Amino acid sequence: MGERYYLNVICPFCKHKQDGYGDEMFTGIYYAPTSGFLTHKCEKCGKIIDLEKYSGIDAEGTARTKYGIKAVKEFKKGIVKNAK
C-alpha cells in the first residue's frame, strides 16, 4: 500500500544508537506507515520514538492509494490513544 524504509535511529532522549533488525540486505529501524510501523521503542530507555517526526518523512505521503492514506490516519489515532 505504500513506501517503507529502514532508518538508522539514535534515540533523541538517551542518544542510544538503535540496533534494529534486518538481514544481509536491510538493517535499521523499520518505518512503514501504511502497515502501522510509525514508532519505535528505544532499546535502552524504553521511550517511544515517533519515526515520522524523527525522519521528517510524511507518513500520509508514503501512501500510494486513498486507502493507504486512510490506514495511516487510523494508525495515528491508535498511537494517540495508546500514549494517554
Summary of the structure (lengths in Angstrom):
residues: 84
radius of gyration: 12.9
end to end distance: 28.5
largest distance: 37.6
contacts: 234
relative contact order: 0.23
helix: 35%
strand: 26%
